[in-house]
Every structure is written in C-alpha cells, then in structure tokens.
C-alpha cells in the first residue's frame, strides 16, 4: 500500500502525513543483548535488546559517513481504527509534532534543522514512524526529542483543531481534488471485506470532524507506549554511549497495557465473483483501469513469487505488458505488483488508456489484453530467463535502497514491527533468489483468478 508522506511546513508547525500483530518475546533485562551480527561483509550488522519497560532497541553502527538516523516506529496504523474514526492514526501523527513537556510547539523542527538535520514521519495501514537524520554528534538530541514526545505529548484542543484542519486540507488536495484521487479508496472498498484494510489511511472528512480531545488522549494512552514501539539507531555512533542515553531518556517511560489487536484475516473471495465499479472523474483526462487481487502478507512464501510475477508482467521494456500494451499503443502507462503488507495484501495491475480512448469498447479491449497476459502465465508459465532477470533487478533495487542510514533504520524498524524479523533486511534478496518459474506460475494460478478480482475503471467526466 502506498504510504502517505508529506513535507513538513515549519511555518504552520505541521507534521507530515505520514500490521497481523506480532507480540514480542518477554521483556529482557537491559543488559541482555540478542546479537544478529554476521560475518558476511555485504550484510547489515545490528544488535537488539529490550529495556525493562518493553522498548525494543535495534543498534546498527556504521562509520561510512558521519551521520546517524534515529527511527521510532509504533505498532499502530489505520488498520487499528474503528468505523467512524477513520484517518485517526494519521491525524494523531500530526499531533506528535505539536510539542511535549520539554519541547515547545515547533521546537522539534527547529532543533533538528538548526544543527543541519532533517526529520519527518509517516503513517501506513500497518504502522506509524518518526525519524531524524542528524550529524554524528547529535545522537543525544535525537533520542531526547523522541523520548520526550513518547512520554509527555502536549495534547490540547487548540492543537487538535489546528491539525484536524491541516489533515482535512491534505485530504482535499491529495484525494478529492486530484485526478484519480479516489480510485484507490474505491479499490480497497471493493477488494476487502474486513474493515481493517477496507478504508484508506487518510480517512473521511466527516470522521475527522468527529474526532474529540478524549479520542486523541485515549489513542495516545493506548498505542504510544515503549512496549508498543521499536527504536532503531543506525550510523556513526558509539554503541556503549548510545545504550547509556537510551536508558536515560527512554528507560523511565512507564510501560502500558498491551494494546488490543485487530484480526486482519480476510474471508475467502475466490468464489465471490468479480467486483466492479466505474468512477466519473472531472479531473482525469485519460481512462484508467485498476485491478486488485487479495493475496498474502509480505512474509508468506507466496509473496516472493508474486513479487517476481509483478516484474515479469511489467518491469522494463521487454516485460510482457509493456510489449502488449505500451508498444502496441493500447496504453500510455501500466503497472503490476504486490504490496508488502503485514496482513492480507493486494496484487494490483493497472493500465492508462491513450487520450480520447474511452467508452465500453476501448476499455474492454485493454482489459481483455491485461487478463490475457495473466491467463497465459497461468496456462503456460514463465521462462527461466524472465525469472532470472526479475530476481537480478530486485537484488539491485534492494541494494540501492539501503544506501543511507535512514533507509536502513526505517527498514529494520519496519520488519521488526511487521514480521518480528529485522534480519529480513539481510535475507529478502536470498529468498527472492530461490523463486522458480513453477513458483511464479503457481502463484498466478492461486491468486489471480476472476473470482478474486476487483476492478475500478476511472473515466473522464463527460463534457469536461
């Protein structure tokens, strides 16, 4: 699923927009360390431990550049929301930038940027995270800022009203007044039966209006606790010193009761029949077809085959959909692939028709070609060369995605929260390398059938 991320607006003191729940092992004493170090030079070395209050800490020293990244990821996202309170996880993310007991309104931003650092946050269906990138001599500052707002966020009616208005404006800009802005919400609603993933992270204007100060305080008390978070530090720092400051700033924060967990399980859709919806979009200038199939969490063995399948369908000029849709002029853009969620995820396929090509006949022609490419893989499989190319492409992409301290910190935290497996950062490429053509064909046959398909067609509004 796409993560909602927006730049901070310092003048407005605005925070950016920023899954199956895994319970951590019993809390270990501060001195207990579980080492995940490896002797392979191309692996990311890290170690992890827990504070007595349950905070999970991951430390990955790396002296390549004189910078450090601090990431705090909380095990809460839009999937934890209740009907009538959609968009609340993201709204609360904004609240986390409004000051705390020892940090005034806007000071988090100013303190970070004044030393040459940067900071941001994001919310997805499956988690919320906050992070700073700082010079190596500012680790203490980053830890202090994150600990202070975890412990003592300033929750007031003024802050709530201000940030509610900001989020509602983001909703208007990014969804309601943008071409194709509401199509993915429609796709989620069609594809899922479970409310956890059936609604978007941005939420509705009405639900945001309904949020109260008691809601915000209750949300903070429930989910923003050390035992519901992972703190990751990556970069050029001294491990002993980092542990000392972490104990000093985060150690006194009280542990809270474990939050309630949603069951994200999705009822089988394989006999439900195809679900369809057509939207008329006054801002769209080209017709777009979007398909979605409910599949598996990102740590399911089938996910790796689905990832390779997505590349075989559409990645590069020699991919199947590029040749059948783009080269032939049937479409101007396309895409295919799975999301790496912690609950039942979506495999999506899309195609955008050329300007002026709309109406039932044009849509049927393109959609027939989309489905034909999937059906050919189901019937005849894929080649060894296609799989090898996709594997190599993914290995290169993964290596490139871990070039910065921040990207490593964010990924370690995410995999700890999603799958209780931060070492996935080191093993994902190897798991992909084991995918075979038979695996890809089997995944296509298992998940990409008509009875598991949801389709949203966006057409330009007539008369525009």
N, C-alpha and C positions, 0 to 999 in steps of 0.2 A: 504494500500500500504506500502511496506517496505520503511523505511526512510534511506537515505544514511548517514552513520555516520562513520567517520574515525578518528583515533587518531591524535593528533597534533604532528607535527615533529618540535620541537623547533629549531633545527639547520638550518632548511630551512625556518623558520618563516612561516609555512604553517597553514592555518586554516583547520578544518576538513570538510569533506563533511557534509556536514551537510545533506477557501475553499468555494459553493453558498455564496456569500458575505452577511454579516450582517452589516448594518450600526448601529453604536452605538446611543444611545439616545443623545439629545442635551447636549453639554458640560456643566457640573455643576461647580459652583464656587469651589475653593479649599476647603472651609470649609464644603461643602456638602458631607455627607457620606451616602452611602447606606449599611446598615448593613445586613449581611446574617448569623449572628450568630444563633446557635441552641443550645438548652439545652441538646440534646442527646450527651452523652459522647463519643459515637463512631463516631460522625460526625466531619469533619474538619471545624473548625470555621475560618471565614475570614470576612473581610470587604473590600469594594471597594469604590473608589471615582475617580474624574477626576480633572486633572489640567486644568486651563483655556485654555491651548494650545491643549487640547483634549487627552492627555495621560491618558489612563485608568490604574489605580493603584489598585492592589489587595494585601492586607496585611494579613498574617496568622501567628500570633505569636505562638510559640510552644517552650517551655523551656525544652523539653525532653532531648535534647543534646545541648552542647554549640557551635552550628554551625548555619550558615544561608545560604540560597540559594537565589541567585538573577537571575531572568529569564526575558529576554526581548524577546517577540515574535511579529514578524511583520506579518501583513496580506498580505503576498506575497509568492507565491510558483511557481513551474514550470507551474501550470495551467494558470498563468498570462503571460506566454511567447508567443511570436509571431512566426509564421513559419519563419525559417531562423535564429532564435536566441534561439534555444533550448539549455538547460543547463545553461542558463544565470543566473537564480536565484541562482543556486548552485555556479557558478563562482563568483558571487558577494559576496556570503557568505565568500569565501576565502579572498576577498578584505577587508572585515571588520576586519581582523586580521593584517593588514599591517601598522597600526599606525594612529594617529589622531593629532590634533593640539598640545595637551599637553602630548601625549604618543608616544614615538618613536617606530620605527619598532622593533617588538619583545618584547617591554616592557610590553604589556598587559599580555603575557605569564609569563614573568619573575616576574612581580609584584605580580601576583596571586600565583605562585608556591613558591615564596620566603617567603610567610607568612604561608605556609602549605596548601594552597588552590588548587583547580583544576578548569579547565574551558574547555569549548567545545562549539560546535554549530551543528546544523543540518538543512537540507533543505528537505522538502517533496513537494508533489504536491500542498499542501494546506496552507503551512506556512513556515517561517524561524525563528529559535530561537537561542538565545545565552544565555549562563548561566555560573555562577560561584558558587562553593561551597567554603565557607570561614569560618575561626574561627569567633565566635560571635563578636569579637572586630574589625572586618574588614569590616563591612557593608558599611561604608563610602567609602572605597576603591572600592568595587564592584559597587556601584552606580556611583561614579566618572568615572570609566572606561567605563561603558555602556553609560553614558550621553555624554562623550567626543567624542566617535565614532559616536553616533547618530547625533551629532551637526556638527562635523568637520572631517570627514574621509579624510585621505590622499589618494587622487585618482591621480595616476601618471601612465605614460606609462610604467615605469620600473616595478611597482607593478603589473600592468595588464599583462605584458608579462610573468613575473615570475609565477603568479598564474594560468594563462592560461595553461602554460606548466605542472604545477602540476596537474590540473584537467584532462588534456588530458592523463597524465600517469595513473591517477586513473581509467579513462575510460578503458584504455588498460588492467590494472590489474584486474579490477572487472567485466568487461563485455566481452571485446574482447578476452582476453586470459585466461578465466576461463570456466570450464565445465558448460554448461547450462547458461552461462552468458547472452546470447542474447535471451533466450527463453521468459522471461517476457516482454521484449520490443515487441517481436512479438505478444504476447498475448494481450497487450494493443492496439496495432495497429489493431488487428482483432476485438476486443470487442467493441471499441468505434468508433463513427463517429465524435464526437466533438473534435477538436484539443486540447482543454484544458487538457483532460486526455489521449489523444491518443498517446502521446510521453512520454518518460521516463525523470526522473529528471536529469540524468547525461548528456543528450543531445548528439549531434553528434560531432565528431572531426571537421568536416567542419564548423558547426555553431559556434563552439568555436573559430576557426580561424578567423571567420568573425567579431567577437566582436571588437568594436572600443572603444577608450577612451571616445568619446562622448556618446556611448551607456551606458557605466558604469556611467558616470556622470548623464545622464538622468534617469537611473534606481534609483540611489540614491536620486535624487531630487523628483522623483515620489512616491517612496514607503517607503523610510526610513525617516519617519516623526513621531512626537509624536502622532498625531491624527490617525496614522495607526499602532499603537503598543499597547501592553499590558505589563506593568511592574508588576511582581509578586515577592514579598519577603516573604519567609517562614523561620521560625526558631526562635532562641533565641535572640530577639531584643526588644527594647522599641519602641512602636508604635509612640509615640509623636516625638521622636528623628528621627525615620525613615521618618516621614512626612516632618520634617524640612529639612533634607538632600535632599529628593526627590524634594522638592520645590526649593531648592538652585541650584541643578545641572540640573534638567530636566525642571524646570519652564521657564528659559529664551530661550529654544529652540523654534524657531518660528513654528507655525502651518503652514501646507502647504495645497494646494487644495486637496480635496479628490481624491484618485487615481481612474482611470477608472476601472470598474469591468467587468469581463467576465461573460457570461451566460453559465454555465456548463451543461445546460439541454441536455439530450441525446434523440435523436429520438428513437421512439419505435422500438425495434429489435424483437418483438415477432412474427412477420410474415416474417422476413428476411431469415430464414433458417439457419441451422448450418454453421459456417465458420471454415475452417480447414487450417492448414499449417504444413508442415513437414520440420524440420531442420536437416542437417547433421553436427554433431559436432565432430571435430577431437580430442577434449579433453575429451569428455564424454566416459565412459566405460559401461554405462547401459542405456537402453532406458527409457525415462521418458514421461509420458502423463500428460499434464496440461489442465484443462478445466476452463473456466471463464463464469460467468453469470452476466450481468449488473443488479444491484439492486437499492438500495436507499441510501440516506445519513444516517449517523450514528444516527441522531436524529429522524428518521422516525420510527413510531411504529413497522413497519415490521422488522426493524433491529434487535430488541431484539429476535424475533422468529428465525431469520436467524442465530444469534449467537448460540442459543441453538441447532438449526438444525446442525450446524457445529460440535458441540461436540457429538451429537448423532451419526453422521456419523463417526467421527474419533477423539476420545479422550479417551485414555486408552485401556487396553487390552480387555475390554468387549464391546467396541464400534463396530458398525456394519461393518465398512470397515476393522477394524483390524481382525475381525474373518473371513471375506470373502476373504481378500487379503493377509494379513500377515500370519495368522495361516495356510492357505492353501498353502503358498509358491508361490502364484501368483505374489507377490510384496515383495520388501525388505523395502520399505518406502512408506508412504502415508500421506495425509493431507486433511483437509476440513475446510472451514470457511469464514466469510465475513471480509472485511476491514471496518474500522470505519472512512470513509472519510466524507467530508462536501458536496461533490457533489455526483452524481451517482457513487456508489461504486461497487466493484466486489466481488462475492462469488466464491471462487476458490476451485477446487478439483484436487488432483494430486496423481499419483502412479508411483513408480520407479520399473521397472521390474528387475528380478534377472540377474546377469551377463550371457551373452550368449543368453538370451531370447530376440529376436528382430525379425523384419520382420512382414508382414501384419497379419499372423495368430496369433502370440503371442500378438500383440498389440490389435487385435480385441477381443481376449479372455478377457484381462484385462479391456479394455474399456467397454465391454458388462457387466462385473461384476460391474464396477463403476456405470453405468447407471441403472442397475437393482436395486441397493441399493436405488437410488433416486426414481425410479419408485415405489418401494414397499412402500416408505413413502407417496408418492403422492396418491397411491391407498388405503393404509390401515392405514396410520397414524403412530404415535409413542406411546409408552406406558407412563403411568404416572410415572413409576419408572425411565425411561430414562430421562424424563424432569427434575424430581427432582434431579437426580444425576448431570445433566449438570448445573442446577441452583446452586447447592451447590458448585460444582467445580469452577464456575465463581465467586461466592461470596468469596471463599477462595483466589482465584488468585487476585481479586481486593484488598482485604485487604492487601495482601502481597506486592502489587505493590505500596502502599502508605506508605512504612515504612520510607523513608528518606525525608528530607526537599526538596531535589532536585526533587524527583519524584512528590511530592505534588505541588511544584511550576510549574513544567512543565505541569502537568495535568490541574491545574487551568487556566494557560495561554492558553493552547490548547483549552479547552472547551469555554473559553471566545471568542477566535478568531473564532473557528469553528461554534459554535451554539449560541453565545451571552448568554451562560449559564454556568458560572463557577461552580454553585452549582450542576451540573451534577456529579461532583466528589462524592457527597453525595447521589444522587438519583439513580444512574445507577444500583446498586445492587437491590434496591427495584423494579425498572422497570423490571429487568430480572426475579425477583421472581414471577411476575404476568403472565408470559408466560404459556400458557396451551398447551396440546397436540394438540388441534384443531388449535391453532395459528401456531404451527410448521408445521402441515400438509398443512394449507392454504398457508403459505409462500413458501413451496416447490412446491406446485401446481402452484402458481402465477409466480415464477421466474425461477425455474429450469427445464424449458422445452427445447426441442431440438431447437426450433426456436430462443431461446435466448442464445444459447451455442456457444462459441468459443473454438477451440481445437488446441493446439500446441503439436506436437509429436517431441521429440528430439531423434534422433538415432545416435549411434556411427558411425563415418565415416568409410566406408569400407576400408580395407587394413591397418588399424592402429593397 
